[in-house]
Structures are given as structure tokens and as C-alpha cells.
Amino acid sequence: MKFRIVEIIHHVDELKNDKGRSVVEYIIQKKNFWGKWVEIVQTEVNSKRISHETYSDAEAYLMSEYMGHGMCEHIGNEYEYKPYTYYM
């Protein structure tokens, strides 16, 4: 499974202002079967975006919720997770 963390910046023109309305959030995307990146959302009646204030928060959420006993390869903003398989 492949994941990536994407930074979204709202109101980019106000980043230079100290009291601007700019907001930075980090979201997690997963690569689907057809090779397209799809945002991970809470699946309920109304889908809700899972966003984080910092990159490290998003990375911690990704590791705790979507990765278990296996190996994770981290290159740039992409994470490739390969679960361990055991044969008996």
C-alpha cells in the first residue's frame, strides 16, 4: 500500500501577513487500484476530511492507523507499507 502526505495552504496571498487568514493543513492520500491518489476521509453518512495541523501529526496518524506489523519505506512525502507475512 502506498500513502502520501500532502500540504494544503488556504489563502496563500496572506501568508506574508502576520495576522492573515492563511491556514495550512496536512492530509493523507492513498493510491488506489488504478494508480490514482485518493484522499482518506472518515466514512460515515457525510464524509469528513481528516486534516492535521503539522506534518509530524499527520505522519503519526498514518503510522498508528494504517500501518501495523510490517515494513515502511519512506521516500520524500510518500510511504510504502508492506505487511509481514508468516507461513506455518
Secondary structure as UniProt FT lines:
FT   STRAND          2..10
FT   HELIX           12..14
FT   TURN            15..16
FT   TURN            18..19
FT   STRAND          23..31
FT   TURN            33..34
FT   STRAND          37..39
FT   STRAND          41..42
FT   STRAND          48..49
FT   STRAND          51..52
FT   HELIX           55..66
FT   STRAND          70..75
FT   TURN            76..77
FT   STRAND          78..83
//
